[in-house]
Amino acid sequence: MNKKYITITLSIIVLAFIISGCTNSADTPATKNGEDLMSKAPAAEKIEVVHFHGTQQCWSCKTVGEYALKTIEDKFSDEYRNNIIVFKDINADLEENSEIVAKYQARGSSLFINVIINGQDNIAEDTKVWRLVSDEVKYIDYFGNKLNGYLDK
């Protein structure tokens, strides 16, 4: 193989990685030793939805956060107003945010949900939102159902 072919192939792989949401984590609920914590847990005391991003954001990176906030404001206005569901928009490039970035182990642009039960964090990254970012209705329906599942135990 020549260098040009390898360079093009690697460029395509990197581009696919970026388009897919800049992450590689599985879209799974919070687990401990492979056990789904949400399936047996009581309803959440609090839910933190955290959108991490860099200083420079592309359309999809901005939109993932915007749709998450819109879902919360539209479908969970009481919970949002009463701080049961909290939305945080975090610029991971800023030194002042390094502690929360480390807590969530955030890499690049990402969306995390922290379901707090009995004072314990249950942090999971949601990667499915990246596949829905081009369809606002599907995104909001999916994300709303997901959050509702954590509240309705």
NORVEN-V992224 format. One record per run of one state. SS is the DSSP state (hx for helix, st for strand, lp for the rest). FROM is the first residue (numbers start at 1). TO is the last residue. If there is no record, write none. Layout:
# NORVEN-V992224
((SS;FROM;TO) (SS;FROM;TO))
This chain:
# NORVEN-V992224
((lp;1;2) (hx;3;19) (lp;20;30) (st;31;32) (lp;33;34) (st;35;36) (hx;37;40) (lp;41;45) (st;46;53) (lp;54;58) (hx;59;75) (lp;76;76) (hx;77;81) (lp;82;84) (st;85;91) (lp;92;94) (hx;95;104) (lp;105;109) (st;110;117) (lp;118;119) (st;120;120) (lp;121;122) (st;123;125) (lp;126;127) (hx;128;132) (lp;133;135) (hx;136;151) (lp;152;153))
